[in-house]
Amino acid sequence: MWDLISYELRRSVARKKVISLITITVLFEVGVYVALSQIRSPRIEELIAPISPILWLAGVLLPQSLLLHFIAISIASGSLSEEYEQGTVDFFLTKSITRLKFGLSKLVGGYILVAGIYLLMVLLAVSLSNLLFGAQTDLEYLPGLVGSVIFSSLTFFSVAFMSGELLRRSSLAFLVSSSVLIGSILIGAVLVFVARLTNDPVFNSIAIALPSWGATELPFLYAGTIPNASLIVQALEIFPAIPGTGIDAVVLTLGYSLISLILAFMSLLSRDIPKRVP
């Protein structure tokens, strides 16, 4: 199984789309820290001074807003679909490899890659914040925050993995999964706005139930417990404030992920395997 996981890691890293997303994310993260360190506006310096000891938090949360989810979608949407397009699924299954083992290896390998890419970003964030803004504090919160971000990425990783298996075309799977992410964020924002206009909590409940809420909000809910972190959290949070809880986010993340993966493996285990998808 580890040979298949290693194969999936190498195959995903070699894709130009994934490399481009990683490069953009790293450059963006480095650019943010360099820009913040070079700002000379008295007003900006006044805002940054109180939070400079926890500016590691900005780099750790920054990919969570959208970029990490797109990386997860890019990796997972092509995990199975590209094998169908290249006709290699049938090749693997003739080598005494079961469908379940093949699917699990692809799933685990892709998710390890997503986690590895994010850990690289975390390393950059901690290193640059220490280098440019001095010694950082409250780093005891870092492991829990990193864990919450990696866990949250599971929602759209699973949705994209399912799309790749069901559609068996990488570009279409990426488009569908990305549309679910962006669409649910936009719909959620509209629902929160309507809830505030009508003072009806039902709209907030619907917004919380969308797949984007749990996937994007859990790390921000956790980060909100870090002393003096409210300014950074508010600046990076893309979802309007809704009175949801961390338990809600965990349950929704698990729910959407499990449903997506169950559907993906039901398809993989029961459908015909074509020689090649045209």
C-alpha atoms as an extended CHARMM CRD file, in Angstrom:
* protein
*
       278  EXT
         1         1  MET       CA              0.0000000000        0.0000000000        0.0000000000  PROA      1               0.0000000000
         2         2  TRP       CA              2.8690000000        2.3610000000        0.7770000000  PROA      2               0.0000000000
         3         3  ASP       CA              4.1740000000        1.9310000000       -2.7630000000  PROA      3               0.0000000000
         4         4  LEU       CA              0.8340000000        3.1900000000       -4.0860000000  PROA      4               0.0000000000
         5         5  ILE       CA              0.8100000000        6.0830000000       -1.6030000000  PROA      5               0.0000000000
         6         6  SER       CA              4.3340000000        7.0320000000       -2.6810000000  PROA      6               0.0000000000
         7         7  TYR       CA              3.2480000000        6.8330000000       -6.3210000000  PROA      7               0.0000000000
         8         8  GLU       CA              0.2980000000        9.1490000000       -5.6360000000  PROA      8               0.0000000000
         9         9  LEU       CA              2.5640000000       11.6800000000       -3.9200000000  PROA      9               0.0000000000
        10        10  ARG       CA              4.9900000000       11.7390000000       -6.8590000000  PROA      10              0.0000000000
        11        11  ARG       CA              2.2090000000       11.8730000000       -9.4310000000  PROA      11              0.0000000000
        12        12  SER       CA              0.4210000000       14.7760000000       -7.7340000000  PROA      12              0.0000000000
        13        13  VAL       CA              3.5750000000       16.8180000000       -7.1860000000  PROA      13              0.0000000000
        14        14  ALA       CA              4.4530000000       16.4800000000      -10.8710000000  PROA      14              0.0000000000
        15        15  ARG       CA              1.2060000000       18.1410000000      -11.9830000000  PROA      15              0.0000000000
        16        16  LYS       CA              1.6630000000       21.7080000000      -13.2370000000  PROA      16              0.0000000000
        17        17  LYS       CA             -1.6230000000       22.8680000000      -11.7070000000  PROA      17              0.0000000000
        18        18  VAL       CA             -0.5620000000       21.7970000000       -8.2150000000  PROA      18              0.0000000000
        19        19  ILE       CA              2.9160000000       23.2690000000       -8.6010000000  PROA      19              0.0000000000
        20        20  SER       CA              1.4200000000       26.5840000000       -9.7340000000  PROA      20              0.0000000000
        21        21  LEU       CA             -0.9510000000       26.7500000000       -6.7550000000  PROA      21              0.0000000000
        22        22  ILE       CA              1.8650000000       25.9630000000       -4.3190000000  PROA      22              0.0000000000
        23        23  THR       CA              4.1130000000       28.6010000000       -5.8800000000  PROA      23              0.0000000000
        24        24  ILE       CA              1.3970000000       31.2590000000       -5.7940000000  PROA      24              0.0000000000
        25        25  THR       CA              0.5650000000       30.4570000000       -2.1770000000  PROA      25              0.0000000000
        26        26  VAL       CA              4.1850000000       30.5730000000       -1.0180000000  PROA      26              0.0000000000
        27        27  LEU       CA              4.9010000000       33.8070000000       -2.8880000000  PROA      27              0.0000000000
        28        28  PHE       CA              1.7250000000       35.3690000000       -1.5240000000  PROA      28              0.0000000000
        29        29  GLU       CA              2.5890000000       34.3790000000        2.0340000000  PROA      29              0.0000000000
        30        30  VAL       CA              6.1550000000       35.6620000000        1.7580000000  PROA      30              0.0000000000
        31        31  GLY       CA              4.8790000000       38.8400000000        0.1090000000  PROA      31              0.0000000000
        32        32  VAL       CA              2.4480000000       39.5390000000        2.9470000000  PROA      32              0.0000000000
        33        33  TYR       CA              5.1680000000       39.3490000000        5.6040000000  PROA      33              0.0000000000
        34        34  VAL       CA              7.6310000000       41.3940000000        3.5810000000  PROA      34              0.0000000000
        35        35  ALA       CA              4.9590000000       44.0340000000        2.8810000000  PROA      35              0.0000000000
        36        36  LEU       CA              3.9610000000       44.2420000000        6.5490000000  PROA      36              0.0000000000
        37        37  SER       CA              7.5880000000       44.5980000000        7.6140000000  PROA      37              0.0000000000
        38        38  GLN       CA              8.2310000000       47.4160000000        5.1250000000  PROA      38              0.0000000000
        39        39  ILE       CA              5.1600000000       49.5360000000        5.8700000000  PROA      39              0.0000000000
        40        40  ARG       CA              6.0980000000       52.9220000000        7.2610000000  PROA      40              0.0000000000
        41        41  SER       CA              2.6390000000       54.4390000000        7.7340000000  PROA      41              0.0000000000
        42        42  PRO       CA              2.2150000000       55.5800000000       11.3700000000  PROA      42              0.0000000000
        43        43  ARG       CA             -1.3700000000       54.2990000000       11.4210000000  PROA      43              0.0000000000
        44        44  ILE       CA             -0.4040000000       50.8380000000       10.1570000000  PROA      44              0.0000000000
        45        45  GLU       CA              2.5720000000       50.6590000000       12.5150000000  PROA      45              0.0000000000
        46        46  GLU       CA              0.2450000000       51.5480000000       15.3770000000  PROA      46              0.0000000000
        47        47  LEU       CA             -2.0630000000       48.6640000000       14.4210000000  PROA      47              0.0000000000
        48        48  ILE       CA              0.7370000000       46.1380000000       13.9450000000  PROA      48              0.0000000000
        49        49  ALA       CA              2.7110000000       46.9310000000       17.1070000000  PROA      49              0.0000000000
        50        50  PRO       CA              0.3370000000       45.1990000000       19.5860000000  PROA      50              0.0000000000
        51        51  ILE       CA              0.0070000000       42.0730000000       17.4340000000  PROA      51              0.0000000000
        52        52  SER       CA              3.5900000000       41.7360000000       16.1900000000  PROA      52              0.0000000000
        53        53  PRO       CA              4.3480000000       38.9560000000       18.7510000000  PROA      53              0.0000000000
        54        54  ILE       CA              1.5650000000       36.8020000000       17.2630000000  PROA      54              0.0000000000
        55        55  LEU       CA              1.9430000000       37.6210000000       13.5720000000  PROA      55              0.0000000000
        56        56  TRP       CA              2.7820000000       33.9560000000       13.0040000000  PROA      56              0.0000000000
        57        57  LEU       CA             -0.9780000000       33.5200000000       13.2280000000  PROA      57              0.0000000000
        58        58  ALA       CA             -1.5470000000       35.5170000000       10.0300000000  PROA      58              0.0000000000
        59        59  GLY       CA              0.5590000000       33.1580000000        7.9420000000  PROA      59              0.0000000000
        60        60  VAL       CA             -0.9100000000       30.0600000000        9.5460000000  PROA      60              0.0000000000
        61        61  LEU       CA             -4.5040000000       31.1890000000        8.9040000000  PROA      61              0.0000000000
        62        62  LEU       CA             -3.9410000000       32.8860000000        5.5420000000  PROA      62              0.0000000000
        63        63  PRO       CA             -3.9590000000       29.6990000000        3.4000000000  PROA      63              0.0000000000
        64        64  GLN       CA             -7.0800000000       28.4540000000        5.2230000000  PROA      64              0.0000000000
        65        65  SER       CA             -9.2480000000       31.2540000000        3.8460000000  PROA      65              0.0000000000
        66        66  LEU       CA             -9.3540000000       29.7980000000        0.3120000000  PROA      66              0.0000000000
        67        67  LEU       CA             -5.9960000000       28.7570000000       -1.1090000000  PROA      67              0.0000000000
        68        68  LEU       CA             -5.5630000000       25.5420000000        0.8570000000  PROA      68              0.0000000000
        69        69  HSD       CA             -9.0400000000       24.3940000000       -0.1540000000  PROA      69              0.0000000000
        70        70  PHE       CA             -8.2190000000       25.0040000000       -3.8200000000  PROA      70              0.0000000000
        71        71  ILE       CA             -4.9880000000       23.0430000000       -3.4250000000  PROA      71              0.0000000000
        72        72  ALA       CA             -6.9460000000       20.1940000000       -1.8140000000  PROA      72              0.0000000000
        73        73  ILE       CA             -9.5010000000       20.3050000000       -4.6370000000  PROA      73              0.0000000000
        74        74  SER       CA             -6.7880000000       20.3620000000       -7.2970000000  PROA      74              0.0000000000
        75        75  ILE       CA             -5.0460000000       17.3200000000       -5.8220000000  PROA      75              0.0000000000
        76        76  ALA       CA             -8.1470000000       15.2680000000       -4.9930000000  PROA      76              0.0000000000
        77        77  SER       CA            -10.1420000000       15.9920000000       -8.1570000000  PROA      77              0.0000000000
        78        78  GLY       CA             -7.4120000000       14.4990000000      -10.3210000000  PROA      78              0.0000000000
        79        79  SER       CA             -6.5020000000       11.6370000000       -7.9970000000  PROA      79              0.0000000000
        80        80  LEU       CA             -8.7660000000        9.0540000000       -9.6470000000  PROA      80              0.0000000000
        81        81  SER       CA            -10.0770000000       10.9310000000      -12.6820000000  PROA      81              0.0000000000
        82        82  GLU       CA             -6.6410000000       11.3770000000      -14.2600000000  PROA      82              0.0000000000
        83        83  GLU       CA             -5.9840000000        7.6580000000      -13.8840000000  PROA      83              0.0000000000
        84        84  TYR       CA             -9.2090000000        6.9780000000      -15.7990000000  PROA      84              0.0000000000
        85        85  GLU       CA             -8.2260000000        9.4870000000      -18.4890000000  PROA      85              0.0000000000
        86        86  GLN       CA             -4.8040000000        7.8880000000      -18.8920000000  PROA      86              0.0000000000
        87        87  GLY       CA             -6.1450000000        4.3410000000      -18.7540000000  PROA      87              0.0000000000
        88        88  THR       CA             -3.9230000000        3.3470000000      -15.8150000000  PROA      88              0.0000000000
        89        89  VAL       CA             -6.6680000000        2.1980000000      -13.4100000000  PROA      89              0.0000000000
        90        90  ASP       CA             -7.1180000000       -1.0350000000      -15.3220000000  PROA      90              0.0000000000
        91        91  PHE       CA             -3.3260000000       -1.5030000000      -15.3220000000  PROA      91              0.0000000000
        92        92  PHE       CA             -3.0880000000       -1.2440000000      -11.5240000000  PROA      92              0.0000000000
        93        93  LEU       CA             -6.0440000000       -3.5500000000      -10.9300000000  PROA      93              0.0000000000
        94        94  THR       CA             -4.4160000000       -6.3160000000      -12.9900000000  PROA      94              0.0000000000
        95        95  LYS       CA             -1.4900000000       -6.4180000000      -10.5320000000  PROA      95              0.0000000000
        96        96  SER       CA             -3.3250000000       -8.1460000000       -7.6370000000  PROA      96              0.0000000000
        97        97  ILE       CA             -4.3760000000       -4.7820000000       -6.1990000000  PROA      97              0.0000000000
        98        98  THR       CA             -7.9720000000       -4.5920000000       -5.0120000000  PROA      98              0.0000000000
        99        99  ARG       CA            -10.1550000000       -1.6250000000       -5.8550000000  PROA      99              0.0000000000
       100       100  LEU       CA            -10.4570000000       -0.7680000000       -2.1630000000  PROA      100             0.0000000000
       101       101  LYS       CA             -6.6960000000       -0.7780000000       -1.6390000000  PROA      101             0.0000000000
       102       102  PHE       CA             -6.1750000000        1.3050000000       -4.7690000000  PROA      102             0.0000000000
       103       103  GLY       CA             -8.7790000000        3.8880000000       -3.7180000000  PROA      103             0.0000000000
       104       104  LEU       CA             -7.5400000000        4.1110000000       -0.1220000000  PROA      104             0.0000000000
       105       105  SER       CA             -3.9490000000        4.5600000000       -1.2930000000  PROA      105             0.0000000000
       106       106  LYS       CA             -4.9640000000        7.3890000000       -3.6100000000  PROA      106             0.0000000000
       107       107  LEU       CA             -7.0050000000        9.0010000000       -0.8400000000  PROA      107             0.0000000000
       108       108  VAL       CA             -4.2920000000        8.7760000000        1.8250000000  PROA      108             0.0000000000
       109       109  GLY       CA             -1.4980000000        9.8190000000       -0.5350000000  PROA      109             0.0000000000
       110       110  GLY       CA             -3.3600000000       12.9000000000       -1.7060000000  PROA      110             0.0000000000
       111       111  TYR       CA             -4.2970000000       13.9380000000        1.8200000000  PROA      111             0.0000000000
       112       112  ILE       CA             -0.7070000000       13.5090000000        3.0370000000  PROA      112             0.0000000000
       113       113  LEU       CA              0.3820000000       15.8310000000        0.2320000000  PROA      113             0.0000000000
       114       114  VAL       CA             -2.1890000000       18.4710000000        1.2210000000  PROA      114             0.0000000000
       115       115  ALA       CA             -1.0010000000       18.2820000000        4.8350000000  PROA      115             0.0000000000
       116       116  GLY       CA              2.6410000000       18.4680000000        3.7370000000  PROA      116             0.0000000000
       117       117  ILE       CA              2.0490000000       21.5620000000        1.6190000000  PROA      117             0.0000000000
       118       118  TYR       CA              0.2820000000       23.2630000000        4.4970000000  PROA      118             0.0000000000
       119       119  LEU       CA              3.0550000000       22.3660000000        6.9580000000  PROA      119             0.0000000000
       120       120  LEU       CA              5.5170000000       24.0420000000        4.5740000000  PROA      120             0.0000000000
       121       121  MET       CA              3.3980000000       27.1970000000        4.7510000000  PROA      121             0.0000000000
       122       122  VAL       CA              3.3340000000       26.9970000000        8.5540000000  PROA      122             0.0000000000
       123       123  LEU       CA              7.1250000000       26.6830000000        8.6280000000  PROA      123             0.0000000000
       124       124  LEU       CA              7.3940000000       29.7630000000        6.4150000000  PROA      124             0.0000000000
       125       125  ALA       CA              4.9580000000       31.7130000000        8.5940000000  PROA      125             0.0000000000
       126       126  VAL       CA              6.7640000000       30.9670000000       11.8500000000  PROA      126             0.0000000000
       127       127  SER       CA             10.2130000000       31.5720000000       10.3390000000  PROA      127             0.0000000000
       128       128  LEU       CA              9.3210000000       34.8600000000        8.6250000000  PROA      128             0.0000000000
       129       129  SER       CA              7.4010000000       36.2380000000       11.6040000000  PROA      129             0.0000000000
       130       130  ASN       CA             10.3780000000       35.5500000000       13.8840000000  PROA      130             0.0000000000
       131       131  LEU       CA             12.8300000000       36.9690000000       11.3740000000  PROA      131             0.0000000000
       132       132  LEU       CA             10.9130000000       40.1520000000       10.5350000000  PROA      132             0.0000000000
       133       133  PHE       CA              8.9470000000       40.8890000000       13.7200000000  PROA      133             0.0000000000
       134       134  GLY       CA             11.0060000000       39.4230000000       16.5300000000  PROA      134             0.0000000000
       135       135  ALA       CA             10.2840000000       36.6430000000       18.9960000000  PROA      135             0.0000000000
       136       136  GLN       CA              6.7840000000       35.2190000000       18.6930000000  PROA      136             0.0000000000
       137       137  THR       CA              4.5320000000       34.2810000000       21.6050000000  PROA      137             0.0000000000
       138       138  ASP       CA              1.5650000000       31.9630000000       22.2410000000  PROA      138             0.0000000000
       139       139  LEU       CA              3.1110000000       29.2790000000       20.0320000000  PROA      139             0.0000000000
       140       140  GLU       CA              1.5850000000       26.6580000000       22.3290000000  PROA      140             0.0000000000
       141       141  TYR       CA             -1.6060000000       27.2220000000       20.3160000000  PROA      141             0.0000000000
       142       142  LEU       CA              0.1540000000       26.3150000000       17.0550000000  PROA      142             0.0000000000
       143       143  PRO       CA             -0.2700000000       22.4910000000       17.0970000000  PROA      143             0.0000000000
       144       144  GLY       CA             -4.0050000000       22.7030000000       17.7930000000  PROA      144             0.0000000000
       145       145  LEU       CA             -4.4880000000       25.3630000000       15.1320000000  PROA      145             0.0000000000
       146       146  VAL       CA             -2.5040000000       23.4330000000       12.5290000000  PROA      146             0.0000000000
       147       147  GLY       CA             -4.5020000000       20.3040000000       13.3300000000  PROA      147             0.0000000000
       148       148  SER       CA             -7.7970000000       22.1650000000       12.9230000000  PROA      148             0.0000000000
       149       149  VAL       CA             -6.7460000000       23.5460000000        9.5210000000  PROA      149             0.0000000000
       150       150  ILE       CA             -5.6300000000       20.1470000000        8.2090000000  PROA      150             0.0000000000
       151       151  PHE       CA             -8.8290000000       18.5650000000        9.5080000000  PROA      151             0.0000000000
       152       152  SER       CA            -10.9590000000       21.3190000000        7.9230000000  PROA      152             0.0000000000
       153       153  SER       CA             -9.3920000000       20.7370000000        4.5160000000  PROA      153             0.0000000000
       154       154  LEU       CA            -10.9350000000       17.2500000000        4.5520000000  PROA      154             0.0000000000
       155       155  THR       CA            -14.3810000000       18.5420000000        3.5150000000  PROA      155             0.0000000000
       156       156  PHE       CA            -13.5200000000       19.7970000000        0.0420000000  PROA      156             0.0000000000
       157       157  PHE       CA            -10.7550000000       17.2420000000       -0.4030000000  PROA      157             0.0000000000
       158       158  SER       CA            -13.4540000000       14.5720000000        0.0000000000  PROA      158             0.0000000000
       159       159  VAL       CA            -15.9380000000       16.4100000000       -2.2230000000  PROA      159             0.0000000000
       160       160  ALA       CA            -13.2950000000       16.6870000000       -4.9600000000  PROA      160             0.0000000000
       161       161  PHE       CA            -12.2490000000       13.0460000000       -4.5400000000  PROA      161             0.0000000000
       162       162  MET       CA            -15.8870000000       12.0090000000       -4.9410000000  PROA      162             0.0000000000
       163       163  SER       CA            -16.3200000000       14.2590000000       -7.9890000000  PROA      163             0.0000000000
       164       164  GLY       CA            -13.2380000000       12.7780000000       -9.6190000000  PROA      164             0.0000000000
       165       165  GLU       CA            -14.5540000000        9.2340000000       -9.1840000000  PROA      165             0.0000000000
       166       166  LEU       CA            -18.1500000000        9.9450000000      -10.1850000000  PROA      166             0.0000000000
       167       167  LEU       CA            -17.3550000000       12.1590000000      -13.1860000000  PROA      167             0.0000000000
       168       168  ARG       CA            -14.0400000000       10.5130000000      -14.1570000000  PROA      168             0.0000000000
       169       169  ARG       CA            -12.8700000000       13.6910000000      -15.8670000000  PROA      169             0.0000000000
       170       170  SER       CA            -10.3430000000       15.8330000000      -14.0210000000  PROA      170             0.0000000000
       171       171  SER       CA            -11.2400000000       19.2560000000      -15.4220000000  PROA      171             0.0000000000
       172       172  LEU       CA            -14.9550000000       18.7360000000      -14.8380000000  PROA      172             0.0000000000
       173       173  ALA       CA            -14.3530000000       17.3840000000      -11.3160000000  PROA      173             0.0000000000
       174       174  PHE       CA            -12.1960000000       20.4130000000      -10.4630000000  PROA      174             0.0000000000
       175       175  LEU       CA            -14.8220000000       22.7960000000      -11.8420000000  PROA      175             0.0000000000
       176       176  VAL       CA            -17.6920000000       21.1550000000       -9.9480000000  PROA      176             0.0000000000
       177       177  SER       CA            -15.8000000000       21.0130000000       -6.6450000000  PROA      177             0.0000000000
       178       178  SER       CA            -14.5950000000       24.6090000000       -6.9420000000  PROA      178             0.0000000000
       179       179  SER       CA            -18.1290000000       25.7260000000       -7.7450000000  PROA      179             0.0000000000
       180       180  VAL       CA            -19.4290000000       24.0080000000       -4.6090000000  PROA      180             0.0000000000
       181       181  LEU       CA            -16.7920000000       25.8320000000       -2.5290000000  PROA      181             0.0000000000
       182       182  ILE       CA            -17.3410000000       29.3030000000       -3.9870000000  PROA      182             0.0000000000
       183       183  GLY       CA            -21.0950000000       28.8690000000       -4.3450000000  PROA      183             0.0000000000
       184       184  SER       CA            -21.6210000000       27.7970000000       -0.7460000000  PROA      184             0.0000000000
       185       185  ILE       CA            -19.4960000000       30.7020000000        0.5240000000  PROA      185             0.0000000000
       186       186  LEU       CA            -21.5140000000       33.2220000000       -1.5140000000  PROA      186             0.0000000000
       187       187  ILE       CA            -24.8510000000       31.6630000000       -0.5820000000  PROA      187             0.0000000000
       188       188  GLY       CA            -23.8090000000       31.6270000000        3.0690000000  PROA      188             0.0000000000
       189       189  ALA       CA            -22.9370000000       35.3220000000        2.9840000000  PROA      189             0.0000000000
       190       190  VAL       CA            -26.3120000000       36.1440000000        1.4340000000  PROA      190             0.0000000000
       191       191  LEU       CA            -28.1390000000       34.0480000000        4.0420000000  PROA      191             0.0000000000
       192       192  VAL       CA            -26.3370000000       35.8030000000        6.8910000000  PROA      192             0.0000000000
       193       193  PHE       CA            -27.2330000000       39.1770000000        5.3740000000  PROA      193             0.0000000000
       194       194  VAL       CA            -30.8900000000       38.1530000000        5.0890000000  PROA      194             0.0000000000
       195       195  ALA       CA            -30.8360000000       36.8660000000        8.6780000000  PROA      195             0.0000000000
       196       196  ARG       CA            -29.6440000000       40.2580000000        9.8930000000  PROA      196             0.0000000000
       197       197  LEU       CA            -32.2860000000       42.0760000000        7.8750000000  PROA      197             0.0000000000
       198       198  THR       CA            -35.1490000000       39.8490000000        9.0080000000  PROA      198             0.0000000000
       199       199  ASN       CA            -33.8000000000       38.9530000000       12.4500000000  PROA      199             0.0000000000
       200       200  ASP       CA            -34.6840000000       35.3430000000       11.6260000000  PROA      200             0.0000000000
       201       201  PRO       CA            -32.1520000000       32.7890000000       12.9970000000  PROA      201             0.0000000000
       202       202  VAL       CA            -33.3490000000       30.1370000000       10.5310000000  PROA      202             0.0000000000
       203       203  PHE       CA            -31.2290000000       31.7220000000        7.7940000000  PROA      203             0.0000000000
       204       204  ASN       CA            -28.1620000000       31.5370000000       10.0490000000  PROA      204             0.0000000000
       205       205  SER       CA            -28.8620000000       27.8600000000       10.6760000000  PROA      205             0.0000000000
       206       206  ILE       CA            -29.0330000000       27.1910000000        6.9370000000  PROA      206             0.0000000000
       207       207  ALA       CA            -25.7680000000       29.0910000000        6.4040000000  PROA      207             0.0000000000
       208       208  ILE       CA            -24.0540000000       27.0180000000        9.0950000000  PROA      208             0.0000000000
       209       209  ALA       CA            -25.2790000000       23.8120000000        7.4390000000  PROA      209             0.0000000000
       210       210  LEU       CA            -23.5070000000       24.6530000000        4.1520000000  PROA      210             0.0000000000
       211       211  PRO       CA            -20.2710000000       22.7190000000        3.4860000000  PROA      211             0.0000000000
       212       212  SER       CA            -18.1530000000       25.8710000000        3.4000000000  PROA      212             0.0000000000
       213       213  TRP       CA            -18.9720000000       26.9700000000        6.9560000000  PROA      213             0.0000000000
       214       214  GLY       CA            -17.4460000000       24.0510000000        8.8410000000  PROA      214             0.0000000000
       215       215  ALA       CA            -14.5640000000       23.8070000000        6.3660000000  PROA      215             0.0000000000
       216       216  THR       CA            -13.5380000000       27.4360000000        6.7690000000  PROA      216             0.0000000000
       217       217  GLU       CA            -14.6590000000       28.3700000000       10.2840000000  PROA      217             0.0000000000
       218       218  LEU       CA            -13.2230000000       25.7330000000       12.6380000000  PROA      218             0.0000000000
       219       219  PRO       CA             -9.6550000000       27.1560000000       12.6410000000  PROA      219             0.0000000000
       220       220  PHE       CA            -10.9910000000       30.6930000000       13.1160000000  PROA      220             0.0000000000
       221       221  LEU       CA            -13.1250000000       29.5810000000       16.0560000000  PROA      221             0.0000000000
       222       222  TYR       CA            -10.0220000000       28.0240000000       17.5970000000  PROA      222             0.0000000000
       223       223  ALA       CA             -7.8460000000       31.0510000000       16.7990000000  PROA      223             0.0000000000
       224       224  GLY       CA            -10.4040000000       33.2880000000       18.4930000000  PROA      224             0.0000000000
       225       225  THR       CA             -9.3120000000       31.8020000000       21.8310000000  PROA      225             0.0000000000
       226       226  ILE       CA             -5.7420000000       33.0980000000       21.3960000000  PROA      226             0.0000000000
       227       227  PRO       CA             -5.1080000000       36.2940000000       23.4210000000  PROA      227             0.0000000000
       228       228  ASN       CA             -5.0840000000       39.5190000000       21.3420000000  PROA      228             0.0000000000
       229       229  ALA       CA             -5.7790000000       37.5900000000       18.1210000000  PROA      229             0.0000000000
       230       230  SER       CA             -9.1550000000       39.1410000000       17.3030000000  PROA      230             0.0000000000
       231       231  LEU       CA             -7.7560000000       41.7080000000       14.8270000000  PROA      231             0.0000000000
       232       232  ILE       CA             -5.9460000000       39.0530000000       12.7780000000  PROA      232             0.0000000000
       233       233  VAL       CA             -8.9060000000       36.6700000000       12.8830000000  PROA      233             0.0000000000
       234       234  GLN       CA            -11.3630000000       39.3450000000       11.7350000000  PROA      234             0.0000000000
       235       235  ALA       CA             -9.0420000000       40.4810000000        8.9440000000  PROA      235             0.0000000000
       236       236  LEU       CA             -8.6380000000       36.9830000000        7.4730000000  PROA      236             0.0000000000
       237       237  GLU       CA            -12.0650000000       35.4580000000        8.0880000000  PROA      237             0.0000000000
       238       238  ILE       CA            -14.0700000000       35.2590000000        4.8580000000  PROA      238             0.0000000000
       239       239  PHE       CA            -17.3400000000       34.0340000000        6.3570000000  PROA      239             0.0000000000
       240       240  PRO       CA            -19.5400000000       36.5880000000        8.1610000000  PROA      240             0.0000000000
       241       241  ALA       CA            -19.7800000000       36.0220000000       11.9100000000  PROA      241             0.0000000000
       242       242  ILE       CA            -22.4290000000       33.4130000000       12.7800000000  PROA      242             0.0000000000
       243       243  PRO       CA            -23.1340000000       32.0900000000       16.2790000000  PROA      243             0.0000000000
       244       244  GLY       CA            -21.9460000000       28.5510000000       15.4950000000  PROA      244             0.0000000000
       245       245  THR       CA            -19.7040000000       26.3900000000       17.6810000000  PROA      245             0.0000000000
       246       246  GLY       CA            -16.5810000000       24.3300000000       17.1910000000  PROA      246             0.0000000000
       247       247  ILE       CA            -18.6270000000       21.1630000000       17.7150000000  PROA      247             0.0000000000
       248       248  ASP       CA            -20.9440000000       22.2430000000       14.8790000000  PROA      248             0.0000000000
       249       249  ALA       CA            -17.9410000000       22.7130000000       12.6030000000  PROA      249             0.0000000000
       250       250  VAL       CA            -16.4370000000       19.3200000000       13.4990000000  PROA      250             0.0000000000
       251       251  VAL       CA            -19.7300000000       17.4750000000       12.9970000000  PROA      251             0.0000000000
       252       252  LEU       CA            -20.3810000000       19.1610000000        9.6410000000  PROA      252             0.0000000000
       253       253  THR       CA            -16.8440000000       18.5100000000        8.4190000000  PROA      253             0.0000000000
       254       254  LEU       CA            -17.1030000000       14.8360000000        9.3450000000  PROA      254             0.0000000000
       255       255  GLY       CA            -20.6050000000       14.5770000000        7.8920000000  PROA      255             0.0000000000
       256       256  TYR       CA            -19.8250000000       16.0420000000        4.4710000000  PROA      256             0.0000000000
       257       257  SER       CA            -16.5100000000       14.1730000000        4.2920000000  PROA      257             0.0000000000
       258       258  LEU       CA            -17.9650000000       10.7770000000        5.1880000000  PROA      258             0.0000000000
       259       259  ILE       CA            -20.9080000000       11.1310000000        2.8050000000  PROA      259             0.0000000000
       260       260  SER       CA            -18.5890000000       12.1450000000       -0.0450000000  PROA      260             0.0000000000
       261       261  LEU       CA            -16.1250000000        9.3200000000        0.6050000000  PROA      261             0.0000000000
       262       262  ILE       CA            -18.8640000000        6.7030000000        0.9550000000  PROA      262             0.0000000000
       263       263  LEU       CA            -20.3150000000        7.7290000000       -2.4160000000  PROA      263             0.0000000000
       264       264  ALA       CA            -16.8490000000        7.7410000000       -3.9840000000  PROA      264             0.0000000000
       265       265  PHE       CA            -15.9930000000        4.2300000000       -2.7970000000  PROA      265             0.0000000000
       266       266  MET       CA            -19.4370000000        2.8580000000       -3.6460000000  PROA      266             0.0000000000
       267       267  SER       CA            -18.8170000000        4.0390000000       -7.2070000000  PROA      267             0.0000000000
       268       268  LEU       CA            -15.2450000000        2.7410000000       -7.3150000000  PROA      268             0.0000000000
       269       269  LEU       CA            -16.2060000000       -0.6900000000       -5.9790000000  PROA      269             0.0000000000
       270       270  SER       CA            -19.2900000000       -1.2210000000       -8.1330000000  PROA      270             0.0000000000
       271       271  ARG       CA            -18.8910000000        0.5490000000      -11.4820000000  PROA      271             0.0000000000
       272       272  ASP       CA            -17.1330000000       -0.8390000000      -14.5230000000  PROA      272             0.0000000000
       273       273  ILE       CA            -13.5140000000        0.1930000000      -14.9700000000  PROA      273             0.0000000000
       274       274  PRO       CA            -12.9610000000        1.4350000000      -18.5350000000  PROA      274             0.0000000000
       275       275  LYS       CA             -9.7250000000        0.8790000000      -20.3920000000  PROA      275             0.0000000000
       276       276  ARG       CA             -9.5430000000        4.6300000000      -20.8720000000  PROA      276             0.0000000000
       277       277  VAL       CA            -11.9490000000        7.5550000000      -20.5610000000  PROA      277             0.0000000000
       278       278  PRO       CA            -11.9030000000        9.5580000000      -23.8210000000  PROA      278             0.0000000000
